Amino acid sequence: MNVLISVDMEGISGIVHPTETNPDRYDYERGRALMTAEANAVIAGVLEAEPTAAVLVADAHGPFRNLLPEELDRRARLVRGKPRPLGMLGGLDEHTDAAMFIGYHARAGGGPAVLAHTMSDSILDVRVAGRSLGEIGLNAAMAGYLGVPVVLLSGDDSACAELTDLVPSALTVAVKQALGQAAAIALHPEEARERLRQAAAEAITQRALVSPLTIAGPLDVEVDLSGPYMVDLATLVPGVSRADSGRTIAFTATDIAEAYRLILLLVQLSGIKPG
């Protein structure tokens, strides 16, 4: 069987502040080590349940170059770097049997939630067919489009609740209880890793009980952006128009895969500053 483990950073136990997730800040190296250790715990759990599984680990935070390759369990393969097809889900395809989201965070506007956002600080909200979706929902829907169920998620309690609302049969591990955007009550990292190892093994064993998240198209999509310049850039993309709000753009996608790829493009456009 084939398993994709997508690993973000904000939902790792012990991490509560941007200094721990930003490559330019002083505490980032410790954040990388914590992230890699949790990834290893999940790999161990998967292979405990399915010793012959092919495990692919997608580095899914920021530059996609955070996990320490030399410290990662050698039984897994690492998807690293950007840009790449499917972004945070790099390596996912129709041959993947199960996906796991580790170290994930709640959507922008959710909370209380640690370091909550959606793809970029420039995106304030994404609504697909009228429903607000963050990275958890968008990635789960993209996986579902390929027939892949999300069987496990870890992060703070808000992130876990977000997946449970979308995929009730998936397992979740809350490694911290959010107190706010930059505060939480966290499990000791070793306790978090042990729970993740056990949950990963259980999730693989019970994967047949989890159905892929499906969102049928065509889909009306609205994205709230933080600044008018970003709206100006977004409307240069064919099919994207301004909505009634000065900060909102809208488009219609034939399916979630088309919507997902266009949202990834909008994230990249949001990083362009006025000349």
C-alpha positions as CSV (number, residue, x, y, z in Angstrom):
1,M,0.0,0.0,0.0
2,N,1.0,3.6,-0.5
3,V,0.7,6.3,2.2
4,L,1.3,10.0,1.9
5,I,2.2,11.9,5.1
6,S,1.8,15.7,4.6
7,V,3.7,17.5,7.4
8,D,3.0,21.1,8.3
9,M,4.7,22.9,11.2
10,E,2.2,25.2,13.1
11,G,0.4,22.2,14.5
12,I,3.5,20.4,16.0
13,S,3.5,20.0,19.8
14,G,5.3,22.8,21.6
15,I,5.2,25.2,18.7
16,V,3.1,28.4,19.3
17,H,5.0,31.3,17.8
18,P,6.3,32.4,14.3
19,T,9.9,32.5,15.7
20,E,9.6,28.7,15.7
21,T,8.3,28.3,12.2
22,N,10.1,31.0,10.2
23,P,13.5,30.2,8.7
24,D,14.7,33.7,9.4
25,R,14.0,33.6,13.1
26,Y,16.1,32.4,16.0
27,D,14.1,29.4,17.2
28,Y,13.4,27.8,13.8
29,E,16.0,25.1,14.1
30,R,14.3,23.7,17.2
31,G,11.0,23.8,15.4
32,R,12.5,21.8,12.5
33,A,13.7,19.2,14.9
34,L,10.3,18.9,16.6
35,M,8.6,18.6,13.2
36,T,11.0,15.9,12.0
37,A,10.5,13.9,15.2
38,E,6.7,13.9,14.9
39,A,7.0,12.8,11.2
40,N,9.2,9.9,12.3
41,A,6.6,8.9,14.9
42,V,3.9,8.7,12.3
43,I,6.2,6.8,9.8
44,A,6.9,4.3,12.6
45,G,3.2,3.8,13.3
46,V,2.4,3.2,9.6
47,L,5.1,0.6,9.2
48,E,4.2,-1.1,12.5
49,A,0.7,-1.7,11.0
50,E,1.8,-2.3,7.4
51,P,5.5,-3.3,7.3
52,T,5.6,-3.3,3.5
53,A,3.9,0.1,3.0
54,A,5.6,2.6,0.7
55,V,5.7,5.8,2.7
56,L,6.0,9.2,1.1
57,V,6.5,12.3,3.3
58,A,5.6,15.7,1.9
59,D,7.3,18.7,3.6
60,A,4.3,21.0,3.6
61,H,5.4,24.1,5.5
62,G,6.4,27.5,4.0
63,P,9.4,26.8,1.7
64,F,8.8,23.1,1.8
65,R,12.4,22.7,3.0
66,N,12.0,22.2,6.7
67,L,12.2,18.5,7.6
68,L,15.8,17.4,8.3
69,P,16.5,14.9,5.6
70,E,19.3,13.2,7.5
71,E,17.2,12.8,10.6
72,L,14.1,11.4,8.8
73,D,13.3,7.7,9.1
74,R,15.3,6.1,6.2
75,R,12.3,3.8,5.4
76,A,10.4,6.8,4.0
77,R,11.0,9.0,0.9
78,L,10.9,12.7,1.2
79,V,9.1,15.2,-1.1
80,R,10.9,18.5,-0.7
81,G,11.0,21.9,-2.4
82,K,8.7,24.1,-4.4
83,P,6.9,24.9,-6.7
84,R,5.5,21.5,-7.3
85,P,2.3,19.9,-8.4
86,L,-0.4,19.8,-5.6
87,G,1.6,21.9,-3.2
88,M,1.2,20.6,0.3
89,L,0.1,17.2,-1.2
90,G,3.2,16.8,-3.3
91,G,3.5,13.1,-4.4
92,L,-0.2,12.3,-4.0
93,D,-1.9,10.5,-6.9
94,E,-4.7,8.0,-7.6
95,H,-2.5,5.2,-6.4
96,T,-2.2,6.5,-2.9
97,D,-4.2,4.5,-0.4
98,A,-4.3,6.9,2.5
99,A,-3.2,10.4,3.5
100,M,-2.3,11.8,6.8
101,F,-2.0,15.4,7.8
102,I,0.5,16.0,10.6
103,G,1.2,19.3,12.3
104,Y,-1.7,21.0,10.6
105,H,-3.5,24.2,11.8
106,A,-6.9,25.7,11.7
107,R,-8.2,27.9,8.9
108,A,-8.0,31.7,8.9
109,G,-10.7,33.1,11.2
110,G,-11.0,29.8,13.1
111,G,-10.2,29.6,16.7
112,P,-9.0,30.1,19.2
113,A,-6.3,28.3,17.2
114,V,-2.5,28.4,17.2
115,L,-1.1,30.2,14.2
116,A,-4.3,29.9,12.2
117,H,-4.2,31.0,8.6
118,T,-5.1,29.7,5.1
119,M,-2.2,29.1,2.7
120,S,-0.9,32.7,3.2
121,D,-1.4,35.6,5.5
122,S,-2.8,37.4,2.4
123,I,-5.8,35.1,2.2
124,L,-8.5,36.0,4.7
125,D,-11.0,33.3,3.7
126,V,-11.8,30.8,1.0
127,R,-15.4,29.8,0.3
128,V,-16.1,26.8,-1.9
129,A,-19.8,26.4,-2.8
130,G,-20.6,28.7,0.1
131,R,-18.5,26.8,2.7
132,S,-15.4,28.3,4.3
133,L,-12.4,26.0,3.9
134,G,-8.9,26.3,5.2
135,E,-5.9,24.2,4.3
136,I,-7.4,21.1,6.0
137,G,-10.6,21.3,4.0
138,L,-8.9,22.2,0.7
139,N,-6.3,19.5,1.0
140,A,-8.8,16.8,2.1
141,A,-11.1,17.7,-0.8
142,M,-8.2,17.6,-3.3
143,A,-7.2,14.1,-1.9
144,G,-10.8,13.1,-2.1
145,Y,-10.9,14.1,-5.8
146,L,-8.2,11.4,-6.4
147,G,-10.1,8.9,-4.3
148,V,-7.8,9.2,-1.3
149,P,-9.1,9.3,2.3
150,V,-7.5,11.4,5.0
151,V,-7.3,8.9,7.8
152,L,-5.4,10.9,10.4
153,L,-4.7,14.5,11.4
154,S,-2.7,16.1,14.2
155,G,-2.6,19.6,15.4
156,D,-4.3,21.7,18.1
157,D,-7.8,21.0,19.2
158,S,-9.3,23.5,16.7
159,A,-7.5,21.8,13.8
160,C,-8.7,18.4,14.9
161,A,-12.3,19.7,15.1
162,E,-12.0,21.1,11.6
163,L,-11.2,17.7,10.1
164,T,-13.8,15.9,12.2
165,D,-16.5,18.2,10.9
166,L,-15.5,17.3,7.3
167,V,-14.5,13.6,7.8
168,P,-16.1,12.3,11.0
169,S,-14.6,8.8,10.8
170,A,-11.0,10.1,10.5
171,L,-8.7,9.8,13.6
172,T,-7.3,13.0,15.1
173,V,-4.6,13.6,17.7
174,A,-4.7,16.9,19.6
175,V,-1.1,17.6,20.6
176,K,-2.0,20.9,22.2
177,Q,-5.0,22.9,23.4
178,A,-5.2,26.3,21.8
179,L,-5.4,29.3,24.1
180,G,-5.0,31.9,21.3
181,Q,-3.1,32.6,18.1
182,A,0.2,32.3,19.9
183,A,-0.5,30.3,23.1
184,A,-1.4,26.8,23.9
185,I,-1.3,24.0,26.5
186,A,0.9,21.4,24.9
187,L,1.7,17.8,25.4
188,H,5.4,16.9,26.1
189,P,6.9,16.2,22.7
190,E,7.7,12.6,23.6
191,E,4.1,12.0,24.8
192,A,2.8,13.6,21.5
193,R,5.0,11.3,19.5
194,E,3.8,8.2,21.3
195,R,0.2,9.1,20.7
196,L,1.0,9.8,17.0
197,R,2.7,6.5,16.6
198,Q,-0.3,4.6,18.1
199,A,-2.8,6.7,16.1
200,A,-1.0,6.2,12.8
201,A,-1.0,2.4,13.3
202,E,-4.7,2.4,14.2
203,A,-5.5,4.7,11.3
204,I,-3.9,2.4,8.8
205,T,-5.6,-0.6,10.2
206,Q,-9.0,1.1,10.0
207,R,-8.5,3.0,6.8
208,A,-11.3,1.1,5.0
209,L,-13.8,2.8,7.4
210,V,-12.9,6.3,6.2
211,S,-14.4,7.6,3.0
212,P,-12.7,10.3,0.8
213,L,-14.1,13.8,1.1
214,T,-15.9,14.6,-2.1
215,I,-17.2,18.0,-3.3
216,A,-19.0,17.8,-6.6
217,G,-18.5,20.5,-9.2
218,P,-19.0,22.8,-10.8
219,L,-18.0,25.1,-7.9
220,D,-18.5,28.8,-7.2
221,V,-15.4,29.9,-5.3
222,E,-14.8,33.2,-3.5
223,V,-11.5,34.3,-2.0
224,D,-11.1,37.3,0.4
225,L,-7.7,38.9,0.0
226,S,-6.1,41.3,2.5
227,G,-5.3,44.1,0.1
228,P,-6.6,45.8,-3.1
229,Y,-3.3,45.3,-5.0
230,M,-3.7,41.5,-4.6
231,V,-7.2,41.8,-6.0
232,D,-5.9,43.8,-9.0
233,L,-3.3,41.0,-9.7
234,A,-5.8,38.2,-9.2
235,T,-8.2,39.6,-11.8
236,L,-5.5,39.3,-14.5
237,V,-6.1,35.6,-14.3
238,P,-8.7,34.5,-16.9
239,G,-12.0,33.7,-15.3
240,V,-11.3,35.6,-12.1
241,S,-13.4,38.6,-11.4
242,R,-14.1,41.1,-8.6
243,A,-17.0,40.3,-6.3
244,D,-19.2,42.9,-4.6
245,S,-16.6,43.4,-1.8
246,G,-13.5,45.4,-2.8
247,R,-11.3,42.7,-1.3
248,T,-13.1,39.6,-2.7
249,I,-12.5,37.8,-6.0
250,A,-14.6,35.1,-7.5
251,F,-14.4,32.3,-10.1
252,T,-16.2,29.1,-11.2
253,A,-14.3,25.9,-11.3
254,T,-15.3,22.7,-13.1
255,D,-14.2,20.7,-10.1
256,I,-12.2,20.9,-6.8
257,A,-8.9,20.1,-8.6
258,E,-9.3,23.1,-10.8
259,A,-10.2,25.3,-7.8
260,Y,-7.3,24.0,-5.8
261,R,-4.7,24.8,-8.4
262,L,-6.1,28.3,-9.0
263,I,-6.0,28.9,-5.2
264,L,-2.3,27.8,-5.2
265,L,-1.7,30.3,-8.0
266,L,-3.4,33.1,-6.1
267,V,-1.2,32.4,-3.1
268,Q,1.9,32.9,-5.3
269,L,0.4,36.1,-6.8
270,S,-0.2,37.5,-3.3
271,G,3.5,37.6,-2.7
272,I,4.1,40.1,-5.5
273,K,4.5,43.6,-4.2
274,P,3.8,46.9,-6.1
275,G,6.7,47.9,-8.3
